[in-house]
Amino acid sequence: MQSPHQILGPSRRSLLLGAGATALTAAAATTSASTAAASTASTASAGAAGSSAATAAGVVPADVAVPAPDTLPLTGGPDFPIGLFWPPHPFASTAERFAEIKSAGFDFVISGNYAGDGNIFQYQLGLARDAGLKMLISDDIQIRNMSRWFSISDTTTDFLSVTPAEASELFTRARNAYGPYSSLAGFNFYDEPGAGWFATLAKALSISRELAPQLLPYINLLPSDDATYYRNFVDVVKPSLISFDRYPLLSEGREDANYFHNWAIVRDAALHGDIPSWVFIQTLAYNNHREPTAAELLWQVNISLAYGAKGIQYFTYWTPEAARGEGFGPALITVDGQRTSRYYAARQINTTWLHQVGRELKPLVSETVEHAGETPLPNGASGFTPTNLVSGVTGNAVVIGTFRSRDTTSTDRWLLVSNRSHSARAKAVVALNDQTVGSVAVFQPAHQRYVPQRVGPIQISLAPGAATLLKLTTK
């Protein structure tokens, strides 16, 4: 019997390529065409004209330059990116609601919550622009058709695929529809892909970089204890960042036993690819997971920073409704639009700590992450080992991330000392080697400056989930 995909193949292709972004009115199309022409001219002037011709001919160019993360929205610049998923739904998307997001210290929004129409995306992009936010667009039909619902293949008899030329056409439509908005940071190409999808995602990102090198191509990965999954993602897809979600706060006060292991292998993959690592933190209860306290929100943030995170994302902001069937409890904003205590906790974390300390850590390279005073060690965690700068750590359990400058001639080091506990205060002593440490200073986020301390044993007292940042210079 003939496959229904073969029977429907030609009409499927016609319908697929006929499905333009609904927001492309004639006026918008004119504006977008000018934008696209300018972008193409800029790309050509950079020496990519041959590559553009290859894309137009239906061949995914293999030599498209991968922009450095520090040249892209969110991953670039000095500010630490703080984002959210599941924003206000279309009926609640107002200037007041987007201002509410901004006032809570968020920098960008990943679209969702039933926003799937081009007109809605344009409307939300306008709200984001006016509020001073960036947006990553999810669920646009053009992007989904080129990167999620269909693979990209030169084999035209494969009716579950689009050709590179068709994929380029789809991406161009999305770029032209939303590109005129300064709030557009990029597109969410796929949420939680399996490894079998990496080859198509590599082609999709190559097309994106050829046609819109100024946009951030975003993909969020599954939680996994398989290091090969993340390493292959970096090697095959060549992403601009590595993002994942794993929610460690389980019901009945338990922790996910492999949370640190997952973070360790993501950190390794990010260092391997020399790209930023981003993570989602849990804001709500759902199946087999508990509702976080304010200290547990802070704990997730600081453990992630210690493991080298260069971006924090909240899952979720608006509460998903009960009909989704996963037992979601209230997030930062309830289903009916009321602020919860976690909204105020996140606002406090974002505006008084995360933006400030994140700005210090963003340009640095994660050198080590170690657990001190914890026996037995969690799966995947490394115990503290003395160095020529830090001779010992005593007291309650802490997680210490050590960072260095990208300038390899610098011998300065930064230590983020994070409370291992999200429920109890920690007191620890970091013993410094006064033969090698020339000075030590403690970061004060309120004043965004380092306060010098006497070189010697540093007494540290941390509230549940809290952390402190030390800067060491050498003699």
CORMOSUL-V722080 format. One line per field, one symbol per residue. phi: phi as a letter, one per 30 degrees, with the letter a starting at -180 (. if undefined). psi: psi as a letter, one per 30 degrees, with the letter a starting at -180 (. if undefined). Layout:
BEGIN
phi: ???
psi: ???
END
This chain:
BEGIN
phi: .ddddddcedddddddddddddddddddddddddddddddddddddjcdddddddddjcdddcddcddedcceidciddddbbbcidededcdbedddddddddidcbbcdlhidbceddedddddddeddiccbcdciddddddcbbdbdcbddddddcbcdedddddddeddeddcedddddclbddachddddcddddddddddeddcaddcddcbccddaccddedddeddddhddabcbbacdccdhidcddcddddddddeddddechbdccbccdcbdaeibcdddedddddddddddddjecabbcbccdddddddicidcdcdbdecjcdcdddddddddddcbddddddddedccdcbbbccibbdddeidcddbebdccdabbjddbccccbbddddddcdbcccccddccbbdcbbbcdcdddcddabbcdcddchbccdbddldcdbbbdeidabccccccd
psi: kkkfeeefeeeeeeeeffilkffileeeeeeeeeeeeeeeeeeefgggeeeeeeeefgkjkfgkkjkkegflkefllfkkkkllkiaklefgjleeeeeeeefggkflkjlahgjgkeeeeeeeeeeeeffhllkkklgkeeeefffefklkkfjffjggllleeeeeeeeeeeeeefefkffjeakjekkhklfffeeeeeeeeeeefefiffljkkkkllklgjeeeeeeeeeefhlfljklkkjfjllhglkjfgeeeeeefeeeeeeefhllkllklkflkajgklkkleeeeeeeeeeeeeggkgkkkkjldkkklfffgghkakbekleggkklffeeeeeeeeffeeeeeeeefeflkkelkkkkgjklklkflklkkklfejflklalklkjkklllfjffkglkkjjjkkfkgfkkkklkjkkjfffkelkkkkjeefhlkjklkkakjkkkklkflllkkkkll.
END
